[in-house]
Amino acid sequence: MEYKTLNNGVMMPMVGLGVYDVPKRETQRVVEDAIAAGYRSIDTAAMYYNERGVGDAVRACGVPREELFVTTKICDPCYTRDETMRTVEHSMRELRLDYADMMLLHWPVGRPAVMWKALEELYNQGLFRAIGVSNFYPGTFPMIVEQGEVMPVVNQCEASVLYQQREMLKYLQPYNVALEAWSPLAEGKRGIFKDKTLITIGQKHGKTAAQVALKFLVQHGIVIIPKTTHVERMRENIDLFDFTLNDEDIGDIRRLDTGHNVTGWPSDALTYQV
């Protein structure tokens, strides 16, 4: 496993497991399977309604807590410090962990600057090892960095070979904020697993189209959290560190970029109420 050193010095695995849409009853099993397959980073959120299963798996898996990186996110549109604190308390009660490795603001809703101040307070108290944002674009990201005291460590956004987020990478670079990709396989849309370019490059390296698509992101310093409930896919998605894409490969993959989001979830194309 390779690690990303975040701007506060914390090291985060480059590949983690996302558990969006994993049913509550399956979450503990899925996370334990992932940890057994070598994963050390798990990404959940309040709106996934499976934080408890993640916490149960972390406690039951047999891997020391300090070797695991657990991320969760605030989704509720909070407008005050107290509202934010209550939302955080709910997530921590569900996780039943002493701390979270990273807490994110899931969307720029409510009053993000107020919510961020609350996260800074809890970060300084040690409840989180790192804090960051998700789905913040140039219209909303400045309200965090201009009014906050702690720089976000990541901005988690949709990114894949079909939406390569080149402009976002450039935008975040001066802040030393890492880009983390949700839906790094574009939810399987637009025939990504059958794409001839990815298949051809994969055959050259002895890898699948999915592995090539994920490696492209990792090789550009983007942290990824692919979601799957199947052990064989978990193993495939993490088996990325024994090959390197060359300049020709990268050039060919660059041509797959559509320049816009492909999942239909909110992105820079939409206006948030803030």
N, C-alpha and C positions, 0 to 999 in steps of 0.2 A: 504494500500500500504506500502511496505517496501522500504527503501532507502539504497543506497550504498554511504558511505562517501568516496569521491575521495581523492587522495593524496594531493590536495590543499585545502581540507576542504569543498568543494562544495558537496551538497547532490543531488544524482541523483536517480530517481525512478528505482527500479529493473526491472519493466516491462514498456515498451514503445510500441508505434505503429510505425512500419516501413512502409514507403509509396513507396517503390520501385515498379515500374510498375503500380502505380495507375495513371490512365489518368488525364491529366490536368483538364478536365472539371468536374471530380468527386472529386478531391482532397479536396476542401474546405468542401464539404458535409461529406466525409469520416472522416476527421480530427475533424470536429465539432461533429459528432456522437461518435467518440472515446472519446473526452473530456467529453461529456455528460455521457458516460458510466463509467467515472472515471479515464481515462488516463490523465497523466500529463506530459508525455514525448513523443515527436514526432521526428522521425528520417527521414531526407530527405537528398538530395545530389544534386549537380549541374547536374550530369548526369541523374538524374531522371526527370528533366525538370518539376518539380511541386513545386518548392520552393515558387512560388507566391501563390499557393493555400493554402499552409501551413501557410504562413504569414497572408493571408486573414482570415483563420479560427481562428488563434490566436487572431486577433483583433476583430472578430465578436462573439466569443464564450461566452463572458460575464464573463469568469474566469480571475482574475487579472493576468497580465503578469508575475509577480514574482512567481506565483504558477506553471508556466509551464516551461518545460525544452525542448528547441528546439536545435536539432543538425543538422548541415549540413556538407558537405564535399567538398573539392577541388579535382577534378578529373584530370584536365588538367596537362600535364607534363611540369611544369614551370622550367625554367633554371636560372631566375634572380629574384631579389627582386621585380622589377617593374612588371614583368609578374605575379608574385604571388599576388601582391597588386591588379592588374586589375581583376584577377579571383575572389578574395575575394569581391571586390567592386561589381562585377556583381551579386554574390550570395546575398549580402546584399540589393542591389537594388530590386532583385526579392522578397526577404522576406519582405522588407519594415518594418523591425524591427530596433529598436535602438541598439540592441545587439543580438548576438546568445549565447546561453548557452554553446554550445560546437562546435568547428570547428575541423574537422579531415582532415588529409591527406588521401585521399581515397585509394591510391595505392602507392607503392614505385617507382614512375616514375619521369622523369625529373631529377632534382637535389634535392632530399628530404631534405638534410641538409640546402640548401639555402632557400627552401620553409619554413622549420621549423623556421629559423631565422626570417622570415617575420611574421609568426604566433606568435612567441614570442613577437615581437614588438607590434603587435595589441592586444595581450593578456595583456601586460603591460599597454596599453592605455585604457583597459576596454571594447574593442569591443566584446571580448569573455570572458565568465566566466571560461572557461576551454578549453584546446587544447589537442588533442590526435592524434592517428594514426589508420589506418585500413589496414588489410592485410599485416602487417609487421611481418616477421618471423625472426629467429635468424641470417639469412644472411643479413638482411637489418635493423632490429631494432637498432643494435649498432650505426649506423651512426647518429641516432637521439640523443641517450643518451650520446654518446661520444663527439659530437660536439655542442650539445645544452646546454642551461642554464636552461630551464624549462623542467621538466620531464613530458612526456605524462601522462594524467590521465587514459586513456584507450587504449587498442588495440582491435579494433573491427574485429573479424575473424569469419569465418564459425564455428559453433559449434552446436551440437545436441546430442541426445543419441546415434546416429549412428556414430558420430565423436566427441568424448568427450573432445578432446584437453587437456588430462592430462599433456602432456609434456609442452604445452604452459602455463598452469597454474603454473607449477613448474618454468618455465623460467621467468615468469613475477613477481613472488613473491618477489625476492630480490629487485626489482625496486619499489615495492608497486604500480604496475600498474594493474588496473582492466581489466579483460577480458569481452568483450561485444560480445554477439553472434548474428550474422546475420544468417538468415534461421534457427532459433532454432527448427523448425519442419521439417527441411531437405527438404523443398519445397514439402512435402507430398510424397516424393519418398520412394521406397523400402517398400511399404506397412506399413509405420510407424503408420498410424491410425488404422490399423487392426492387429497390432502386438499382439500376444497372451499374452506375458509377460506384456506389458503395459495395456492391457485390464483387465487382472486378478488383477493386482495391483490396477487399477482404481476402479474395482468393490468393492474391500476391503475398499476403502476410499470414495466411492460414487462419483468418478470423472471419466472423460473420459481419453482415452489413451493420447490425446493431452495434457491434464492438467498434467498428470503424467510426460510426456516427458519434459514439460516446468518446472515443479516443481523440477525435478532432477537438472536442470541447476541452477535455482535460489538458491536451497538449497546448492549448491557448490559455491555460491558467484558470479555467472556469471550473468551479466545484460543481459536481452533479449529484442528483438524488433520484435516480430512476426507480420507479415503482414496479414491483411484481410480487405475486404471492407464491410463485413457483420456484422451488429450490434450484432447478437446473438453470433457470433464467438469472437467478441471483448470482450463481457462479459465473455465468457468461458475462454478466454486466460488470463484474469486478475484475475480470481477467483481462486487464488492459495495459499491464505494465511490462510486458515482454516484447513489445514492438513499438516502432516509431514511424509515423507518417512522414514521407519525404516531401520535398517542395512540390514535386509533380502531383502527388496525392492531394496535398493541401490546395493547390491550384484548381484541381478538378472538383474538389468538394466545395470550394468557394462559389462555384457556378450554380450550386443547388440553393443558394440563399434567395429567398423570396423578398426579404426586406421588411416583412411584417409578420405579425403573430398568426399562427395557423390553428390554434386550439379553440378560439372563440372566447376565451376568458379575457377579462379586461386588461388592457395594456396601454401603451402610450397613445393609442388611437382613440381612447375614450377620455372623457372629462370626469374627474371625481368631484364630489361635493366635499369640500374641506372647510 
